[in-house]
Amino acid sequence: MRHPQGEPAPRSFCLCFQRLPSYILHVFAPRLCAGGYNLLEIFAKVKDNAPIQTLLTGVTDMIPVISFVGSSNSGKTTLVEQVIKILSDKGVRISLIKHDAHGFEIDHEGKDTWRHKKAGAVRVLISSPAKYAVISDGEADLGYMLYMAGDGDIDLIVIEGYKSSSLPKIEVFREANGKKPVCIGHESLLAVATDTPDSEQLRDAPMLLDINSPQEIVSFIEERILSEEKPTPFVSLVADGKKIDLNRFASFSLANTLKGYLKSLKGAEDAEVFEIKVDLKK
């Protein structure tokens, strides 16, 4: 997967904050190890209180990500809906993240969860046999959203928004909307989906796609984002004598997390085959 200029297409993500919250150690340490970083590098970054935009590069190699960006009323939501429908019909399992700059209300007055939240709960979780949801105050950073979106047997994470991130992105642009492109010149921009390919404003676009042909955009995503799926590592897990079946995500996570930990151990930095047995009774 390469840009027309020959540069590799970015598949990284960043956490957009300067002060690292405490959950970095509990939530992201294993994922950082899965991305190929050892614990010494992680703790050094945390100790230095540094932004970790570059530290997380490569974590999303396990699950491809594509972001759709553009000005309001450019048609992002409609296009994303069409793309998800086509890919889902092909059997691609998709998680979607949407950024809402204007705020939204998902809970309903009078409902049990609304009453619990109104009573003072800072976070409310609700679950049924068919679905579950989390309602919490504050804005979740992109890294945490990706962590939640990638949990499970997911083939692709689609994002609507987050134009300032370093994620690979497609800009949706309609000249009749009267607004300028927002990501022309960004290194992470892969293409522009538009109905005015001859627009002077798009002269520096890396590639142009037909906004009215969602199938063309799906083909682009398949070629540039989904075509380089890594082979799933062989992982065998036995718990109390019973073999545990692991899906692709679990195999990647377990193998690469252990590999990340081993990188911090002298003599095991370059291990490619390793066996670990844990006995909690001893």
C-alpha positions as CSV (number, residue, x, y, z in Angstrom):
1,M,0.0,0.0,0.0
2,R,1.7,3.2,-1.2
3,H,0.9,6.8,-2.0
4,P,1.3,7.8,-5.7
5,Q,4.5,9.6,-4.6
6,G,5.9,6.3,-3.4
7,E,5.4,6.9,0.4
8,P,3.8,4.2,2.5
9,A,0.2,4.9,3.4
10,P,0.0,5.7,7.1
11,R,-1.8,3.3,9.3
12,S,-1.2,4.9,12.7
13,F,-3.3,6.9,15.1
14,C,-2.7,9.4,17.8
15,L,-4.0,10.4,21.2
16,C,-4.7,14.1,21.0
17,F,-3.7,15.2,24.5
18,Q,-0.5,16.3,26.2
19,R,-1.0,14.9,29.7
20,L,-1.4,11.1,29.7
21,P,-4.4,9.8,31.7
22,S,-3.9,6.9,34.2
23,Y,-5.6,4.3,31.9
24,I,-2.6,4.4,29.6
25,L,-0.9,1.9,31.8
26,H,-4.0,-0.4,32.1
27,V,-5.5,-0.1,28.7
28,F,-2.9,0.9,26.2
29,A,0.3,-0.8,27.6
30,P,-0.8,-4.2,26.1
31,R,-1.8,-2.6,22.8
32,L,1.4,-0.7,22.6
33,C,3.3,-3.9,23.1
34,A,1.1,-5.4,20.4
35,G,2.4,-2.6,18.2
36,G,6.0,-3.6,18.7
37,Y,7.0,-1.4,21.6
38,N,8.6,-2.7,24.7
39,L,7.6,-1.7,28.2
40,L,10.7,0.4,28.8
41,E,9.8,2.6,25.8
42,I,6.2,2.9,27.0
43,F,7.1,3.8,30.6
44,A,9.8,6.3,29.4
45,K,7.2,8.1,27.4
46,V,4.8,8.1,30.3
47,K,7.5,9.3,32.7
48,D,8.5,12.1,30.4
49,N,4.8,13.1,30.2
50,A,5.2,13.3,26.4
51,P,2.5,13.4,23.7
52,I,2.4,9.9,22.2
53,Q,1.3,10.7,18.6
54,T,4.3,8.8,17.2
55,L,4.4,6.2,20.0
56,L,1.2,4.5,18.8
57,T,2.3,4.2,15.2
58,G,1.6,0.7,14.0
59,V,-0.9,-0.4,16.6
60,T,-3.7,-0.4,14.1
61,D,-1.8,-2.8,11.8
62,M,-4.0,-5.5,13.3
63,I,-7.2,-3.8,12.1
64,P,-7.2,-1.4,9.1
65,V,-8.6,2.1,9.5
66,I,-10.1,4.6,7.0
67,S,-11.4,8.0,7.9
68,F,-13.9,10.1,5.9
69,V,-13.5,13.8,6.4
70,G,-14.8,17.0,4.9
71,S,-16.8,20.2,5.6
72,S,-20.3,20.0,7.1
73,N,-23.0,19.2,4.5
74,S,-20.5,17.7,2.1
75,G,-22.3,14.4,2.1
76,K,-19.9,12.4,4.4
77,T,-22.7,10.6,6.3
78,T,-24.5,9.5,3.1
79,L,-21.3,8.3,1.5
80,V,-20.1,6.4,4.6
81,E,-23.6,4.7,4.9
82,Q,-23.3,3.6,1.2
83,V,-19.7,2.3,1.7
84,I,-20.6,0.4,4.9
85,K,-23.6,-1.2,3.2
86,I,-21.5,-2.5,0.2
87,L,-18.7,-3.8,2.4
88,S,-21.0,-5.3,5.0
89,D,-22.9,-7.2,2.2
90,K,-19.5,-8.6,1.2
91,G,-19.0,-10.0,4.7
92,V,-16.6,-7.3,6.0
93,R,-17.2,-6.7,9.8
94,I,-17.1,-3.0,10.4
95,S,-16.8,-0.8,13.5
96,L,-17.8,2.9,13.0
97,I,-16.6,5.9,15.0
98,K,-18.3,9.3,14.4
99,H,-17.0,12.6,15.7
100,D,-19.8,15.1,16.5
101,A,-18.5,18.6,17.0
102,H,-21.9,20.0,18.0
103,G,-22.8,17.6,20.8
104,F,-25.6,15.0,20.8
105,E,-28.1,13.3,23.1
106,I,-28.4,9.6,23.1
107,D,-30.3,9.1,26.4
108,H,-34.0,9.9,26.8
109,E,-35.6,11.8,29.6
110,G,-37.6,9.6,31.9
111,K,-35.8,6.4,30.9
112,D,-34.1,4.4,33.7
113,T,-30.6,5.2,32.5
114,W,-31.5,8.9,32.3
115,R,-32.8,8.8,35.9
116,H,-29.6,7.1,37.1
117,K,-27.5,9.6,35.3
118,K,-29.6,12.5,36.6
119,A,-29.2,11.1,40.2
120,G,-25.5,11.5,39.9
121,A,-23.9,8.5,38.2
122,V,-20.9,9.8,36.2
123,R,-21.1,6.7,33.9
124,V,-24.1,4.5,33.0
125,L,-23.8,1.1,31.2
126,I,-26.9,-0.7,29.9
127,S,-27.0,-4.2,28.5
128,S,-29.6,-6.4,26.9
129,P,-29.4,-9.7,25.0
130,A,-29.2,-7.8,21.7
131,K,-26.9,-4.8,22.4
132,Y,-25.2,-2.7,25.1
133,A,-24.2,1.0,25.5
134,V,-22.1,3.3,27.6
135,I,-23.2,6.8,28.5
136,S,-20.5,8.9,30.1
137,D,-19.7,12.6,30.6
138,G,-16.8,14.2,28.8
139,E,-15.1,13.6,25.4
140,A,-13.4,10.3,24.7
141,D,-10.1,10.7,22.9
142,L,-9.6,9.0,19.6
143,G,-7.2,6.4,21.0
144,Y,-9.7,5.1,23.4
145,M,-12.4,5.1,20.8
146,L,-10.2,3.0,18.5
147,Y,-9.5,0.7,21.4
148,M,-13.2,0.1,21.9
149,A,-14.0,-0.1,18.2
150,G,-11.3,-2.6,17.5
151,D,-12.2,-5.0,20.3
152,G,-13.6,-8.2,18.9
153,D,-13.7,-9.8,15.5
154,I,-13.5,-6.6,13.4
155,D,-12.1,-6.4,9.8
156,L,-12.2,-2.6,9.3
157,I,-12.7,0.5,11.4
158,V,-14.5,3.3,9.5
159,I,-14.3,6.8,11.0
160,E,-16.4,9.9,10.1
161,G,-14.5,13.0,11.1
162,Y,-11.2,13.6,13.0
163,K,-9.7,15.5,10.1
164,S,-6.6,16.5,12.2
165,S,-5.6,13.0,13.0
166,S,-2.8,11.1,11.2
167,L,-5.2,8.3,10.1
168,P,-5.4,7.5,6.4
169,K,-8.4,9.5,5.1
170,I,-10.6,10.2,2.1
171,E,-12.0,13.7,1.9
172,V,-15.5,14.3,0.7
173,F,-15.8,17.5,-1.3
174,R,-18.6,19.2,-3.1
175,E,-17.7,22.6,-4.7
176,A,-21.4,23.6,-4.6
177,N,-21.2,23.4,-0.9
178,G,-19.2,26.7,-1.0
179,K,-16.5,25.5,1.4
180,K,-12.8,24.8,0.8
181,P,-11.2,21.4,1.1
182,V,-10.0,20.7,4.6
183,C,-7.1,18.2,4.1
184,I,-5.5,19.0,0.7
185,G,-1.7,18.8,1.3
186,H,-2.0,16.5,4.4
187,E,0.3,13.5,4.3
188,S,-2.4,11.2,5.4
189,L,-4.9,12.1,2.7
190,L,-5.2,9.2,0.2
191,A,-7.9,10.6,-2.1
192,V,-10.8,13.0,-2.6
193,A,-14.3,11.9,-3.4
194,T,-16.0,14.7,-5.4
195,D,-18.5,15.5,-8.1
196,T,-16.2,18.2,-9.5
197,P,-12.9,16.5,-10.5
198,D,-11.9,19.5,-12.6
199,S,-12.1,22.0,-9.7
200,E,-9.0,24.1,-9.3
201,Q,-9.2,23.6,-5.6
202,L,-8.4,19.9,-6.1
203,R,-5.3,20.3,-8.3
204,D,-3.1,19.0,-5.5
205,A,-5.3,16.0,-4.5
206,P,-3.3,12.7,-4.5
207,M,-6.2,10.9,-6.2
208,L,-9.8,11.7,-7.3
209,L,-12.8,9.4,-6.8
210,D,-16.4,9.8,-8.0
211,I,-18.5,10.7,-5.0
212,N,-21.6,9.4,-6.8
213,S,-20.0,5.9,-7.2
214,P,-19.7,4.3,-3.8
215,Q,-18.6,1.1,-5.5
216,E,-15.6,2.9,-6.9
217,I,-14.7,4.1,-3.4
218,V,-15.2,0.6,-1.9
219,S,-12.8,-0.8,-4.6
220,F,-10.3,1.9,-3.6
221,I,-10.6,0.9,0.1
222,E,-10.2,-2.7,-0.8
223,E,-7.1,-2.1,-2.8
224,R,-5.4,0.5,-0.5
225,I,-6.6,-0.5,2.9
226,L,-7.8,-4.1,3.0
227,S,-5.4,-5.7,0.5
228,E,-2.4,-6.0,2.9
229,E,-3.9,-8.2,5.6
230,K,-1.2,-9.8,7.5
231,P,-1.2,-13.6,8.0
232,T,-2.7,-14.6,11.3
233,P,0.1,-15.9,13.7
234,F,-0.3,-19.4,14.9
235,V,-1.3,-19.2,18.6
236,S,-2.2,-22.2,20.7
237,L,-3.9,-21.5,24.1
238,V,-4.7,-24.3,26.6
239,A,-6.4,-23.4,29.9
240,D,-6.8,-26.1,32.5
241,G,-6.1,-28.7,29.8
242,K,-8.8,-27.3,27.5
243,K,-7.8,-25.9,24.1
244,I,-9.3,-22.4,23.6
245,D,-10.3,-21.2,20.1
246,L,-8.9,-17.8,19.2
247,N,-10.2,-15.5,16.5
248,R,-7.8,-13.4,14.3
249,F,-7.9,-10.3,16.6
250,A,-7.3,-12.4,19.7
251,S,-4.4,-14.3,18.0
252,F,-2.8,-11.0,16.9
253,S,-3.3,-9.4,20.3
254,L,-1.9,-12.3,22.3
255,A,1.1,-13.0,20.0
256,N,2.2,-9.4,19.6
257,T,1.6,-8.4,23.2
258,L,3.8,-11.2,24.4
259,K,6.4,-10.3,21.7
260,G,6.3,-6.7,23.0
261,Y,7.0,-7.8,26.6
262,L,9.8,-10.1,25.4
263,K,11.5,-7.2,23.7
264,S,12.2,-5.8,27.2
265,L,13.9,-9.0,28.4
266,K,17.6,-9.6,27.7
267,G,18.1,-12.6,25.5
268,A,14.5,-12.7,24.2
269,E,14.4,-9.5,22.2
270,D,14.3,-11.3,18.8
271,A,12.3,-14.4,19.7
272,E,9.9,-15.6,17.0
273,V,8.7,-18.8,18.6
274,F,8.0,-18.8,22.4
275,E,6.1,-20.9,24.9
276,I,4.7,-19.6,28.2
277,K,3.1,-21.7,30.9
278,V,1.4,-20.0,33.9
279,D,0.3,-22.0,37.0
280,L,-1.6,-19.8,39.4
281,K,-1.9,-22.5,42.0
282,K,1.9,-22.6,42.6
